[in-house]
C-alpha cells in the first residue's frame, strides 16, 4: 500500500478579543463564532462541504453555551450539509492542537480523506474554573493521592520561574518581545484572520478584523509597575522558593476566539487541485508533575524529536505557547533553543489565549514563519492543565 500523508491545506481563525464585558467579541455566541471560521475555511478552499467527513473540535469549558457538542452545533450553524458529523474534545489548552493530531492520525490511518480540526472558547461568556472537583465527593481518591491539592497555573508558573532561575525582568523582557513581534506582524496575520461583524449591546454593528490584546506601546517600565498576580500567604508558606514574579503582563491574556484547519490526505488534495501548505509528520504526548503542571512540553518535545530522528537544530521555527513567560523560557533554556526561532510573530502574551482554540493560532503562525524563512520543519508544543503536553511536527510543502 502507498503510505498516506496528512496535509494542512489552510488555517483560518477569528480575531482574538479580550474576555471582558466590552471585549471585541464578547457579544457573540460561541457557536456563531466557531461557525464563522468553519464557513470561511470552506469558502476559501472552494471544496464541496459534503466531502468533509468529520469536524474535530477543541473546547475546554464545555458547560452552558459551550455544552452539547458545540462542534456539531457550529457545523449546522455554518450551513454545512447535515451529513457532516462533529465531535468535541477537551485536552485543556492543547485541545485544538489535539484536534489537529487526531485529524491527521485519522487521515494517515485511512479513516478520513477530508476533515476539519479546530476549536473555540468564549471566555467572556463561559469563564474558567466553573467546573471544579470537590474534595469531599467525586474527587476524594484524587485528593488522597495529592492531599495538599494542586495549585493554580500561576503558582505553577512561579515554581517554573524559581526552578529555572527566571527573574522578573527576564520574564518582562520576554513579554515585551511578544507584543513587539505581534505588533510588527499585524499585516501578516491578516492572512489567517477571518474578520467578523459584531453587534454590541447597544445595537451597533462593527467589523472586528484584528487581535485586540496587542499593546504596541508596552514597555519594560509599564510591565515592571504591575503587581505579582498570584502572591498569597498560604502558597508562600508551602513554596518558600517562589519569588512572586508572575504578573498579568507576563502571562497570557484571557481571550475569546476560534480557529479551524483543513486537513486532507495528500493525494486527495492534489485531485481537488489544492496546494497543501504543510504535512503533519509526527506527534507526541507527555505527562509530568501536575503541581509543576506546565513542564510536560520538555519531555513531549524530546519524544517528538526522537520519533522523527531529528534534533532541535533541524527545526526552522517553533511555537511554544506563552501561557506564562516562564514556560517558553524554561523550555528554551532546557533544550538550548534558538530564541530567534521561538514564537517568531509573538505569542499568547500579546495575542491572547482562548484555551480551546489556541492550537490553531499557533499552527497558523508557525506555517507563516516557515514560509517567510524558507524553512522545512516546524514544531508546535503546548502545556496543558493537569501536567500534560502535546507536540506536533510539520514539514513545509508550499
Secondary structure as GFF3:
##gff-version 3
##sequence-region A 1 398
A	DSSP	beta_strand	6	13	.	.	.	ID=ss1
A	DSSP	beta_strand	17	18	.	.	.	ID=ss2
A	DSSP	alpha_helix	30	45	.	.	.	ID=ss3
A	DSSP	three_ten_helix	49	51	.	.	.	ID=ss4
A	DSSP	beta_strand	55	58	.	.	.	ID=ss5
A	DSSP	three_ten_helix	64	66	.	.	.	ID=ss6
A	DSSP	alpha_helix	70	77	.	.	.	ID=ss7
A	DSSP	beta_strand	86	89	.	.	.	ID=ss8
A	DSSP	three_ten_helix	92	94	.	.	.	ID=ss9
A	DSSP	alpha_helix	95	109	.	.	.	ID=ss10
A	DSSP	beta_strand	114	122	.	.	.	ID=ss11
A	DSSP	alpha_helix	140	145	.	.	.	ID=ss12
A	DSSP	alpha_helix	153	163	.	.	.	ID=ss13
A	DSSP	alpha_helix	168	184	.	.	.	ID=ss14
A	DSSP	three_ten_helix	188	191	.	.	.	ID=ss15
A	DSSP	beta_strand	196	199	.	.	.	ID=ss16
A	DSSP	beta_strand	205	208	.	.	.	ID=ss17
A	DSSP	alpha_helix	220	224	.	.	.	ID=ss18
A	DSSP	alpha_helix	233	238	.	.	.	ID=ss19
A	DSSP	beta_strand	255	265	.	.	.	ID=ss20
A	DSSP	alpha_helix	266	271	.	.	.	ID=ss21
A	DSSP	beta_strand	278	287	.	.	.	ID=ss22
A	DSSP	alpha_helix	296	308	.	.	.	ID=ss23
A	DSSP	three_ten_helix	312	314	.	.	.	ID=ss24
A	DSSP	beta_strand	317	320	.	.	.	ID=ss25
A	DSSP	alpha_helix	325	335	.	.	.	ID=ss26
A	DSSP	three_ten_helix	339	341	.	.	.	ID=ss27
A	DSSP	alpha_helix	348	351	.	.	.	ID=ss28
A	DSSP	alpha_helix	358	373	.	.	.	ID=ss29
A	DSSP	beta_strand	377	384	.	.	.	ID=ss30
A	DSSP	beta_strand	388	396	.	.	.	ID=ss31
###
